Each structure stands twice: as C-alpha cells, then as structure tokens.
Amino acid sequence: KRRDAPFDRAACEGRDQHHVLDRDSADPLRTTAATEAAAIEAAAKGGEGRRGAATGYVSLLPPLFALVLVVTSATSQAVPRTDTPRGGTLRVTFEPVITTWDREFTASGEQPMGASLPTTVFVRKEQRITPLGLDFGITNRISIGARFPLVRVHTRESFPLDSTGEQPQDSAGAAALQALLRDSVYQFDTIASTPRHLNYFAGDFEVEGKYRIIESHAFALSAALIVRLPTGHQDSPNDLFDISTGNHQTDLEVRVAQELTLFNRLWLNGSVRLGRQQPGERERRIGPQDSLLIPVATLARLNWDPGDYAAFDIAPMYRFSRTFAVGFTAGYYTQDSDRYTFRSTQDSIDVATNNGAPLSASVLDAGTAWRWTRLGVAVTYFAPGVEGSFSVEKTVSGAGGLVPVATVFRVVMRTSRWPF
C-alpha cells in the first residue's frame, strides 16, 4: 500500500552500467528495454527491490540511517502494498481518504438515512481520514511502523425547503420533530449540521510489523501484524446521525498482500485481512439497530464485544503506456455479530427502573453482522520525479444491518527526496 518513488531521477542513456554494487540483488542494473519495462513495473508497484531499474541509477550512499521522505495522499488502489522501506530508512506517509454517504442498505432495500423519522430530513455524512504514517526499515524486508490518523467528521442535516429557499416545506412537521427530539422522553440533539468545534478528533492509532516474504520481478508477497489502539472517538448515543472516528477498542489484524505481474502490462494485486476485535465498552440506547427514536431511559454504558472480521480486496491494473495505467478495484467485507451485555446486575436494574420494564442488552446484537461489496476504478500517471493517481469506489451491496451506501475517494500525489 505504501510505496517509495525513486530518489534522484537522472536522464539515463541506453548503455550498460559497470562496477556498481547494489545491496539488493533483485535490482537489475542494465538500462535495456527490459529494464525500462521493469521501471514502469516498479513505479506501479512501488517495490523497493526494483528502485535501481526504475531510476537507471544506484546510489553509492549506504542506506543505514538514511531518511527517505515520501509525501503521498493515498495508494492508487484499495489493496495494501507489499513493499517495505529499505534497511535503515524512515518513510513518512500522508494518506487522506474521503468517504461520503446519504443512503443505507436495510432489510427492506436501499433507503435514505432518517427514512423512519415522522417527517423528511436530508442527511449526508462525510468522514475524512488523514493519517500520518511512519515506517522504519529494520532490514530490506522487515519494517515496523505506526499510523496516527486525524479524522474530520461532518454531518449535514436539514429539512426540505420551500420555493423561497428559506422555510421548510413542511414547517409544522419540522417543528414537531424538533420538539419531539427535545422532549424529556428522548432528549436527543435537534436536527442540525455538525458544529465546527466537533469536526476533528483522533482516530484509532495503529502499530505494525511487516515482513516481505517473497520478492522477484514478477511476484511479491508480504505479511503484516497490526495492532489498532483505542484512541478514537465513539459516536454519541444522543445524536441521531453522529459519526465515530474510531471504535475506541483494541484490534489485532493479520494482513497478507501479494502482487503478480503478467506480460509487463498487467499487475494483479490482492490482499486478505483477518481481524480479531477485543472487547470494550460503549454507551448505547437499548433498542433495535434500525430504530432511531429510542427513549433516553434505555441509555446505559455496556460491555461491547465487536465481531471479528475478514476482508478480501483485488486491484488489477493495466498499463497502456510507460506513464499511464488504468484498473479497477473490488472488495468484500464480512463481520460477525457484536455482543452487548450489562456491566453489572445493578446496571440492568437501573435501566429496568428508568424504563419501567426490564430490557436485555442483547437486543442490540441484531443488525451488526455486516457484509458489503465495493467496486471502483483507478487511474495512475507516472513521470520522472512525480506520480499521481485517482480512484473512486462505491459500495454496491450490503446486508446484515444498516450498511452505508458509501463512496470512497482517493487521490495520490507523491514525490521523494533525500533530506540531506
């Protein structure tokens, strides 16, 4: 997923290079037609071992304690990359991803968010994840890393306006809904867009260890262990359309990625992610997941054991020229049901007393076994000293709960320089 661009791109003549020692035996040193193809392959894949082919130049500086600064906003595909920083180098990565949605997959089909409310409300959610990543190469194949995401969340909430554009079409219905949300029975925040001071929060930080198992000109395979830390911000149970910036519980994820090159034109990228989510706590109103108007008397802080998950992604790319490639992305995600329980018997008694009847926290379990499929396209441009790409993905199917009909935007701008 994270790739290095060449360091110093010199104009290279079509001649042989002699008496050059490279630390990675996978780097061919002849600037022939074959190595030009390998250069494009290296640019599209980001393989560390292919840097010499991509540049036509091999640095005589030892990599130990060298610092490589990579500025990148995202990968060109949704699939994690197999590459690692070279031994002794530090990679800095910048990867914003924008996700928007205003509809959800439900048991009765695709519906606008808020469709169950007594009057029409327009709701559009946006989440911008901007992680800063640091990866250090222990060797040419082993690296450790960390991700520090800053997440911007914004929900636009409004009523349909009349022809003047100033008043709700259904003024009475809008006023009644606002009064209902403020009522002592519910005590929800009223319909309004996210205030500016509540836009930015930290996401769940990650630490990672990665090993590049196989590396050749045609195939690469890597495996990584990721620990996701509980630093994110959960959504509020008192806001109908709040967005979380993280789960605020610990995850353990194993990730395997592979890259296969065919005919110097087609790159087949794929990955498998398996995650085990550790138990945590969450404040919730106890009621069906597809119900919005749940009384405040059911509010409780609960033990929460989120379901384990698996994700499968592929991203084949076809190179039309030395600088331009197009491909598509496909991903499938599945998750087991969450499990909710009261933290203590007293908590259960308190909810029963406030609600006037006993409730089981397990009513929240239904509608949490998500499954979704996402498809997209990606375009990549590569030139000496600069690389960029753009991709769009769309959730085309979802089941098991209220699955967002999300659109994901990724834009890549990348360059590399020696800082010394």
HUQUINOR-V499199 format. One record per residue. RES is the residue in one letter. OMEGA is omega in degrees with one decimal (NA if undefined). Layout:
{{RES | OMEGA} {RES | OMEGA}}
This chain:
{{K | -178.3} {R | -169.7} {R | 178.4} {D | 170.5} {A | -179.9} {P | -175.2} {F | -177.5} {D | -176.8} {R | 177.8} {A | 174.9} {A | -172.4} {C | 174.4} {E | -179.3} {G | -178.5} {R | 179.1} {D | 173.9} {Q | -175.9} {H | 172.2} {H | 176.3} {V | -179.8} {L | 178.1} {D | -174.9} {R | -179.5} {D | -175.8} {S | 178.9} {A | -177.8} {D | 172.9} {P | -173.4} {L | -179.3} {R | -177.9} {T | 177.2} {T | 177.8} {A | 179.5} {A | -179.5} {T | 173.9} {E | 176.3} {A | 177.9} {A | 178.5} {A | 178.6} {I | 176.9} {E | 179.6} {A | -179.6} {A | -178.2} {A | -176.8} {K | -178.6} {G | -177.2} {G | 179.1} {E | -176.2} {G | -178.6} {R | -175.1} {R | -178.7} {G | 178.7} {A | -177.2} {A | -174.9} {T | -170.7} {G | -175.7} {Y | 178.0} {V | -178.1} {S | 175.8} {L | 178.5} {L | 176.8} {P | -177.2} {P | -175.1} {L | 179.0} {F | 173.4} {A | 179.4} {L | 177.9} {V | 179.6} {L | 179.5} {V | 176.6} {V | -177.3} {T | -177.8} {S | 177.4} {A | 172.8} {T | -178.4} {S | 175.8} {Q | 178.6} {A | -175.4} {V | 176.2} {P | -179.5} {R | 178.8} {T | -169.7} {D | 174.5} {T | 174.1} {P | 175.9} {R | -177.8} {G | 178.1} {G | -179.5} {T | 177.5} {L | 179.6} {R | 176.3} {V | -173.3} {T | 179.0} {F | -168.6} {E | 177.0} {P | 176.5} {V | -178.2} {I | 179.0} {T | 179.3} {T | 174.7} {W | 175.3} {D | 177.9} {R | -178.9} {E | 168.6} {F | 179.8} {T | 178.5} {A | -179.7} {S | 178.4} {G | -179.1} {E | -177.7} {Q | 172.2} {P | 173.7} {M | -179.1} {G | -177.4} {A | -177.9} {S | 179.0} {L | -176.0} {P | 174.2} {T | -175.5} {T | 176.8} {V | 174.0} {F | -179.0} {V | 174.9} {R | -177.5} {K | 177.5} {E | 177.4} {Q | 178.3} {R | 179.7} {I | -178.6} {T | -178.5} {P | 168.9} {L | -177.5} {G | 176.1} {L | 178.1} {D | 179.9} {F | -180.0} {G | 174.5} {I | 170.5} {T | 177.5} {N | -177.2} {R | -176.0} {I | 178.9} {S | 170.7} {I | -176.1} {G | 177.8} {A | 177.2} {R | -179.1} {F | -175.1} {P | 167.0} {L | -172.8} {V | 173.0} {R | 177.8} {V | 179.2} {H | 175.7} {T | 175.6} {R | -179.0} {E | -179.5} {S | 173.7} {F | 175.0} {P | -176.6} {L | 177.5} {D | -175.2} {S | 178.5} {T | -178.7} {G | -176.7} {E | -176.5} {Q | 175.4} {P | 176.4} {Q | 178.2} {D | -176.4} {S | -178.8} {A | 179.6} {G | 178.3} {A | 179.6} {A | -179.8} {A | 179.2} {L | 179.2} {Q | 178.7} {A | 178.7} {L | -179.9} {L | 179.7} {R | -176.2} {D | -177.1} {S | 178.5} {V | -174.8} {Y | 178.8} {Q | 173.6} {F | 166.8} {D | -179.3} {T | 179.9} {I | -179.9} {A | 178.7} {S | -177.0} {T | 176.1} {P | -176.2} {R | -176.4} {H | 178.1} {L | -177.1} {N | -168.7} {Y | 175.1} {F | 172.7} {A | 171.4} {G | 177.1} {D | 178.8} {F | 179.3} {E | 168.0} {V | -170.5} {E | 167.7} {G | -172.2} {K | 179.0} {Y | 176.6} {R | -170.0} {I | -177.1} {I | 175.8} {E | 173.9} {S | -178.7} {H | -176.5} {A | -174.0} {F | 174.8} {A | -178.9} {L | 179.1} {S | 175.6} {A | -178.0} {A | 172.2} {L | -177.7} {I | 172.2} {V | -179.6} {R | -170.7} {L | -175.5} {P | -179.0} {T | -177.7} {G | -176.8} {H | 179.3} {Q | 177.8} {D | -178.0} {S | 176.1} {P | -178.8} {N | 177.5} {D | -174.0} {L | -171.3} {F | 178.2} {D | -179.6} {I | 176.5} {S | 172.5} {T | 178.9} {G | -179.6} {N | -177.8} {H | 170.7} {Q | -172.1} {T | 173.9} {D | 170.4} {L | -176.1} {E | 171.8} {V | -175.6} {R | 176.3} {V | 180.0} {A | 178.7} {Q | 176.6} {E | -179.8} {L | 179.5} {T | 178.9} {L | 172.4} {F | -179.1} {N | -177.9} {R | -171.6} {L | 176.6} {W | -179.0} {L | -178.2} {N | 179.7} {G | 177.9} {S | 174.2} {V | 177.0} {R | 176.8} {L | -175.0} {G | 173.4} {R | -176.8} {Q | -176.8} {Q | -179.2} {P | 175.8} {G | 177.7} {E | -179.3} {R | 177.7} {E | -174.9} {R | 165.7} {R | -171.4} {I | -179.5} {G | -179.8} {P | -177.2} {Q | -177.7} {D | 177.3} {S | 179.1} {L | -174.6} {L | 179.0} {I | -175.9} {P | -179.8} {V | 178.8} {A | -179.5} {T | -176.4} {L | 179.1} {A | 171.2} {R | -169.6} {L | 165.7} {N | -175.6} {W | 177.7} {D | -177.5} {P | -177.4} {G | 174.4} {D | -173.1} {Y | 173.6} {A | -179.8} {A | -178.6} {F | -176.5} {D | 171.7} {I | 179.1} {A | 175.3} {P | 179.4} {M | 177.2} {Y | -178.8} {R | 178.2} {F | 178.9} {S | -179.7} {R | -173.2} {T | -170.9} {F | 178.9} {A | -179.8} {V | 177.8} {G | 176.5} {F | 178.5} {T | 176.1} {A | -179.1} {G | 176.8} {Y | -177.9} {Y | 176.1} {T | -176.6} {Q | 174.6} {D | 179.8} {S | 170.8} {D | 177.1} {R | 179.3} {Y | 174.5} {T | 174.5} {F | -180.0} {R | -179.5} {S | 176.4} {T | -179.4} {Q | 176.9} {D | 178.5} {S | 179.3} {I | -179.4} {D | 178.8} {V | 179.0} {A | 179.2} {T | -179.1} {N | -175.7} {N | -177.1} {G | 178.8} {A | 179.7} {P | 178.4} {L | 174.0} {S | 179.2} {A | -177.1} {S | 176.2} {V | 178.5} {L | -176.6} {D | -177.6} {A | 178.5} {G | 179.3} {T | 177.8} {A | -174.3} {W | 168.6} {R | 174.9} {W | 176.9} {T | -176.8} {R | 178.3} {L | -179.6} {G | 177.3} {V | 179.7} {A | 177.0} {V | -177.7} {T | 175.4} {Y | -178.0} {F | 175.7} {A | 179.7} {P | 175.5} {G | -177.4} {V | 176.4} {E | 178.1} {G | 175.8} {S | 179.8} {F | 177.3} {S | 177.0} {V | 176.9} {E | -177.8} {K | 174.1} {T | -173.3} {V | 176.6} {S | 178.9} {G | -178.8} {A | 176.3} {G | -178.3} {G | 178.7} {L | -176.2} {V | 179.9} {P | 171.1} {V | -165.9} {A | 169.2} {T | -175.5} {V | -179.9} {F | 176.3} {R | 177.7} {V | -177.1} {V | 168.6} {M | -170.8} {R | 171.3} {T | -178.4} {S | 177.6} {R | 168.2} {W | -176.9} {P | -176.3} {F | NA}}
